[in-house]
């Protein structure tokens, strides 16, 4: 089922781009929308597409562009995403796999 534009706008987003832009005053917002496409090397439509990626979507922002956006908005590394990624250190995983082989 295809969602309408107004329904898509209400759905949770994967990235905090819109949230960061909305925190700006109108002058900063307009300036950011003017500068960001050149900064990330993409057109405004691509920036809008990145902003509109849904939380459960398969689309991703390229790593380098994500880092650039985090720095532009003053976010800590990994904070542009609304999705928390759980992972473990490789030594913990290796230890678990070794234990499985011995059992």
mmCIF file of the C-alpha atoms, coordinates in Angstrom:
data_MODEL
# 
_entry.id   MODEL 
# 
loop_
_atom_site.group_PDB 
_atom_site.id 
_atom_site.type_symbol 
_atom_site.label_atom_id 
_atom_site.label_alt_id 
_atom_site.label_comp_id 
_atom_site.label_asym_id 
_atom_site.label_entity_id 
_atom_site.label_seq_id 
_atom_site.pdbx_PDB_ins_code 
_atom_site.Cartn_x 
_atom_site.Cartn_y 
_atom_site.Cartn_z 
_atom_site.occupancy 
_atom_site.B_iso_or_equiv 
_atom_site.pdbx_formal_charge 
_atom_site.auth_seq_id 
_atom_site.auth_comp_id 
_atom_site.auth_asym_id 
_atom_site.auth_atom_id 
_atom_site.pdbx_PDB_model_num 
ATOM 1   C CA . UNK A 1 1   ? 0.000  0.000   0.000  1.00 0.00 ? 1   UNK A CA 1 
ATOM 2   C CA . UNK A 1 2   ? 1.412  3.356   -1.051 1.00 0.00 ? 2   UNK A CA 1 
ATOM 3   C CA . UNK A 1 3   ? 1.349  6.114   1.569  1.00 0.00 ? 3   UNK A CA 1 
ATOM 4   C CA . UNK A 1 4   ? 0.223  9.649   0.814  1.00 0.00 ? 4   UNK A CA 1 
ATOM 5   C CA . UNK A 1 5   ? 2.719  12.489  1.228  1.00 0.00 ? 5   UNK A CA 1 
ATOM 6   C CA . UNK A 1 6   ? 1.029  13.686  4.432  1.00 0.00 ? 6   UNK A CA 1 
ATOM 7   C CA . UNK A 1 7   ? 1.076  10.144  5.873  1.00 0.00 ? 7   UNK A CA 1 
ATOM 8   C CA . UNK A 1 8   ? 4.794  9.763   5.011  1.00 0.00 ? 8   UNK A CA 1 
ATOM 9   C CA . UNK A 1 9   ? 5.593  13.070  6.748  1.00 0.00 ? 9   UNK A CA 1 
ATOM 10  C CA . UNK A 1 10  ? 4.062  11.756  9.985  1.00 0.00 ? 10  UNK A CA 1 
ATOM 11  C CA . UNK A 1 11  ? 6.012  8.465   9.944  1.00 0.00 ? 11  UNK A CA 1 
ATOM 12  C CA . UNK A 1 12  ? 9.212  8.177   12.050 1.00 0.00 ? 12  UNK A CA 1 
ATOM 13  C CA . UNK A 1 13  ? 12.372 9.020   10.113 1.00 0.00 ? 13  UNK A CA 1 
ATOM 14  C CA . UNK A 1 14  ? 15.651 7.101   10.136 1.00 0.00 ? 14  UNK A CA 1 
ATOM 15  C CA . UNK A 1 15  ? 17.764 10.260  10.382 1.00 0.00 ? 15  UNK A CA 1 
ATOM 16  C CA . UNK A 1 16  ? 17.418 13.498  12.381 1.00 0.00 ? 16  UNK A CA 1 
ATOM 17  C CA . UNK A 1 17  ? 17.975 15.826  9.408  1.00 0.00 ? 17  UNK A CA 1 
ATOM 18  C CA . UNK A 1 18  ? 14.526 17.422  9.541  1.00 0.00 ? 18  UNK A CA 1 
ATOM 19  C CA . UNK A 1 19  ? 14.703 17.688  13.337 1.00 0.00 ? 19  UNK A CA 1 
ATOM 20  C CA . UNK A 1 20  ? 18.063 19.486  13.134 1.00 0.00 ? 20  UNK A CA 1 
ATOM 21  C CA . UNK A 1 21  ? 16.848 21.855  10.416 1.00 0.00 ? 21  UNK A CA 1 
ATOM 22  C CA . UNK A 1 22  ? 13.686 22.656  12.367 1.00 0.00 ? 22  UNK A CA 1 
ATOM 23  C CA . UNK A 1 23  ? 15.743 23.744  15.394 1.00 0.00 ? 23  UNK A CA 1 
ATOM 24  C CA . UNK A 1 24  ? 17.200 26.582  13.324 1.00 0.00 ? 24  UNK A CA 1 
ATOM 25  C CA . UNK A 1 25  ? 15.674 30.017  13.003 1.00 0.00 ? 25  UNK A CA 1 
ATOM 26  C CA . UNK A 1 26  ? 14.256 30.872  9.561  1.00 0.00 ? 26  UNK A CA 1 
ATOM 27  C CA . UNK A 1 27  ? 17.410 32.664  8.374  1.00 0.00 ? 27  UNK A CA 1 
ATOM 28  C CA . UNK A 1 28  ? 19.664 29.745  9.415  1.00 0.00 ? 28  UNK A CA 1 
ATOM 29  C CA . UNK A 1 29  ? 17.228 27.241  7.904  1.00 0.00 ? 29  UNK A CA 1 
ATOM 30  C CA . UNK A 1 30  ? 17.263 28.972  4.506  1.00 0.00 ? 30  UNK A CA 1 
ATOM 31  C CA . UNK A 1 31  ? 21.053 29.307  4.590  1.00 0.00 ? 31  UNK A CA 1 
ATOM 32  C CA . UNK A 1 32  ? 21.478 25.631  5.533  1.00 0.00 ? 32  UNK A CA 1 
ATOM 33  C CA . UNK A 1 33  ? 19.173 24.541  2.683  1.00 0.00 ? 33  UNK A CA 1 
ATOM 34  C CA . UNK A 1 34  ? 21.265 26.664  0.314  1.00 0.00 ? 34  UNK A CA 1 
ATOM 35  C CA . UNK A 1 35  ? 24.679 25.452  1.566  1.00 0.00 ? 35  UNK A CA 1 
ATOM 36  C CA . UNK A 1 36  ? 24.093 21.764  2.363  1.00 0.00 ? 36  UNK A CA 1 
ATOM 37  C CA . UNK A 1 37  ? 23.709 20.425  -1.201 1.00 0.00 ? 37  UNK A CA 1 
ATOM 38  C CA . UNK A 1 38  ? 27.127 21.814  -2.178 1.00 0.00 ? 38  UNK A CA 1 
ATOM 39  C CA . UNK A 1 39  ? 28.659 20.623  1.067  1.00 0.00 ? 39  UNK A CA 1 
ATOM 40  C CA . UNK A 1 40  ? 27.549 17.018  0.537  1.00 0.00 ? 40  UNK A CA 1 
ATOM 41  C CA . UNK A 1 41  ? 27.987 17.123  -3.250 1.00 0.00 ? 41  UNK A CA 1 
ATOM 42  C CA . UNK A 1 42  ? 24.330 16.318  -3.978 1.00 0.00 ? 42  UNK A CA 1 
ATOM 43  C CA . UNK A 1 43  ? 21.326 18.262  -5.246 1.00 0.00 ? 43  UNK A CA 1 
ATOM 44  C CA . UNK A 1 44  ? 18.571 19.601  -2.971 1.00 0.00 ? 44  UNK A CA 1 
ATOM 45  C CA . UNK A 1 45  ? 16.233 16.792  -4.073 1.00 0.00 ? 45  UNK A CA 1 
ATOM 46  C CA . UNK A 1 46  ? 18.720 14.185  -2.838 1.00 0.00 ? 46  UNK A CA 1 
ATOM 47  C CA . UNK A 1 47  ? 19.002 16.026  0.480  1.00 0.00 ? 47  UNK A CA 1 
ATOM 48  C CA . UNK A 1 48  ? 15.192 15.976  0.704  1.00 0.00 ? 48  UNK A CA 1 
ATOM 49  C CA . UNK A 1 49  ? 15.210 12.246  -0.051 1.00 0.00 ? 49  UNK A CA 1 
ATOM 50  C CA . UNK A 1 50  ? 17.765 11.661  2.740  1.00 0.00 ? 50  UNK A CA 1 
ATOM 51  C CA . UNK A 1 51  ? 15.564 13.693  5.103  1.00 0.00 ? 51  UNK A CA 1 
ATOM 52  C CA . UNK A 1 52  ? 12.506 11.606  4.198  1.00 0.00 ? 52  UNK A CA 1 
ATOM 53  C CA . UNK A 1 53  ? 14.007 8.106   4.639  1.00 0.00 ? 53  UNK A CA 1 
ATOM 54  C CA . UNK A 1 54  ? 11.627 6.193   6.888  1.00 0.00 ? 54  UNK A CA 1 
ATOM 55  C CA . UNK A 1 55  ? 12.819 4.411   10.017 1.00 0.00 ? 55  UNK A CA 1 
ATOM 56  C CA . UNK A 1 56  ? 11.953 0.977   8.616  1.00 0.00 ? 56  UNK A CA 1 
ATOM 57  C CA . UNK A 1 57  ? 13.256 1.736   5.100  1.00 0.00 ? 57  UNK A CA 1 
ATOM 58  C CA . UNK A 1 58  ? 16.172 -0.010  3.410  1.00 0.00 ? 58  UNK A CA 1 
ATOM 59  C CA . UNK A 1 59  ? 17.721 3.223   2.148  1.00 0.00 ? 59  UNK A CA 1 
ATOM 60  C CA . UNK A 1 60  ? 20.879 4.561   3.794  1.00 0.00 ? 60  UNK A CA 1 
ATOM 61  C CA . UNK A 1 61  ? 22.877 7.769   3.645  1.00 0.00 ? 61  UNK A CA 1 
ATOM 62  C CA . UNK A 1 62  ? 26.459 7.151   2.439  1.00 0.00 ? 62  UNK A CA 1 
ATOM 63  C CA . UNK A 1 63  ? 28.907 7.105   5.368  1.00 0.00 ? 63  UNK A CA 1 
ATOM 64  C CA . UNK A 1 64  ? 30.911 10.186  4.341  1.00 0.00 ? 64  UNK A CA 1 
ATOM 65  C CA . UNK A 1 65  ? 27.778 12.259  3.831  1.00 0.00 ? 65  UNK A CA 1 
ATOM 66  C CA . UNK A 1 66  ? 26.446 11.148  7.216  1.00 0.00 ? 66  UNK A CA 1 
ATOM 67  C CA . UNK A 1 67  ? 29.672 12.289  8.910  1.00 0.00 ? 67  UNK A CA 1 
ATOM 68  C CA . UNK A 1 68  ? 29.500 15.630  7.067  1.00 0.00 ? 68  UNK A CA 1 
ATOM 69  C CA . UNK A 1 69  ? 25.890 16.158  8.188  1.00 0.00 ? 69  UNK A CA 1 
ATOM 70  C CA . UNK A 1 70  ? 26.735 15.250  11.807 1.00 0.00 ? 70  UNK A CA 1 
ATOM 71  C CA . UNK A 1 71  ? 29.547 17.799  11.854 1.00 0.00 ? 71  UNK A CA 1 
ATOM 72  C CA . UNK A 1 72  ? 27.407 20.462  10.160 1.00 0.00 ? 72  UNK A CA 1 
ATOM 73  C CA . UNK A 1 73  ? 24.641 20.046  12.741 1.00 0.00 ? 73  UNK A CA 1 
ATOM 74  C CA . UNK A 1 74  ? 27.089 19.740  15.660 1.00 0.00 ? 74  UNK A CA 1 
ATOM 75  C CA . UNK A 1 75  ? 26.088 16.163  16.485 1.00 0.00 ? 75  UNK A CA 1 
ATOM 76  C CA . UNK A 1 76  ? 28.320 13.538  18.053 1.00 0.00 ? 76  UNK A CA 1 
ATOM 77  C CA . UNK A 1 77  ? 29.408 10.679  15.801 1.00 0.00 ? 77  UNK A CA 1 
ATOM 78  C CA . UNK A 1 78  ? 26.520 8.266   15.285 1.00 0.00 ? 78  UNK A CA 1 
ATOM 79  C CA . UNK A 1 79  ? 23.856 10.674  16.563 1.00 0.00 ? 79  UNK A CA 1 
ATOM 80  C CA . UNK A 1 80  ? 22.347 11.563  13.166 1.00 0.00 ? 80  UNK A CA 1 
ATOM 81  C CA . UNK A 1 81  ? 20.539 8.234   13.165 1.00 0.00 ? 81  UNK A CA 1 
ATOM 82  C CA . UNK A 1 82  ? 17.324 7.696   15.114 1.00 0.00 ? 82  UNK A CA 1 
ATOM 83  C CA . UNK A 1 83  ? 18.065 3.957   15.164 1.00 0.00 ? 83  UNK A CA 1 
ATOM 84  C CA . UNK A 1 84  ? 20.249 2.550   17.912 1.00 0.00 ? 84  UNK A CA 1 
ATOM 85  C CA . UNK A 1 85  ? 22.582 -0.124  16.558 1.00 0.00 ? 85  UNK A CA 1 
ATOM 86  C CA . UNK A 1 86  ? 23.557 -2.775  19.073 1.00 0.00 ? 86  UNK A CA 1 
ATOM 87  C CA . UNK A 1 87  ? 26.896 -4.490  18.529 1.00 0.00 ? 87  UNK A CA 1 
ATOM 88  C CA . UNK A 1 88  ? 29.592 -6.245  20.483 1.00 0.00 ? 88  UNK A CA 1 
ATOM 89  C CA . UNK A 1 89  ? 33.383 -6.114  20.398 1.00 0.00 ? 89  UNK A CA 1 
ATOM 90  C CA . UNK A 1 90  ? 34.961 -8.672  18.087 1.00 0.00 ? 90  UNK A CA 1 
ATOM 91  C CA . UNK A 1 91  ? 36.877 -10.382 20.945 1.00 0.00 ? 91  UNK A CA 1 
ATOM 92  C CA . UNK A 1 92  ? 33.602 -11.084 22.739 1.00 0.00 ? 92  UNK A CA 1 
ATOM 93  C CA . UNK A 1 93  ? 32.170 -12.627 19.571 1.00 0.00 ? 93  UNK A CA 1 
ATOM 94  C CA . UNK A 1 94  ? 35.344 -14.686 18.950 1.00 0.00 ? 94  UNK A CA 1 
ATOM 95  C CA . UNK A 1 95  ? 35.239 -15.983 22.533 1.00 0.00 ? 95  UNK A CA 1 
ATOM 96  C CA . UNK A 1 96  ? 31.585 -16.994 22.134 1.00 0.00 ? 96  UNK A CA 1 
ATOM 97  C CA . UNK A 1 97  ? 32.297 -18.760 18.814 1.00 0.00 ? 97  UNK A CA 1 
ATOM 98  C CA . UNK A 1 98  ? 35.270 -20.622 20.323 1.00 0.00 ? 98  UNK A CA 1 
ATOM 99  C CA . UNK A 1 99  ? 33.070 -21.730 23.215 1.00 0.00 ? 99  UNK A CA 1 
ATOM 100 C CA . UNK A 1 100 ? 30.432 -23.023 20.757 1.00 0.00 ? 100 UNK A CA 1 
ATOM 101 C CA . UNK A 1 101 ? 33.048 -25.085 18.878 1.00 0.00 ? 101 UNK A CA 1 
ATOM 102 C CA . UNK A 1 102 ? 34.220 -26.744 22.117 1.00 0.00 ? 102 UNK A CA 1 
ATOM 103 C CA . UNK A 1 103 ? 30.695 -27.646 23.214 1.00 0.00 ? 103 UNK A CA 1 
# 
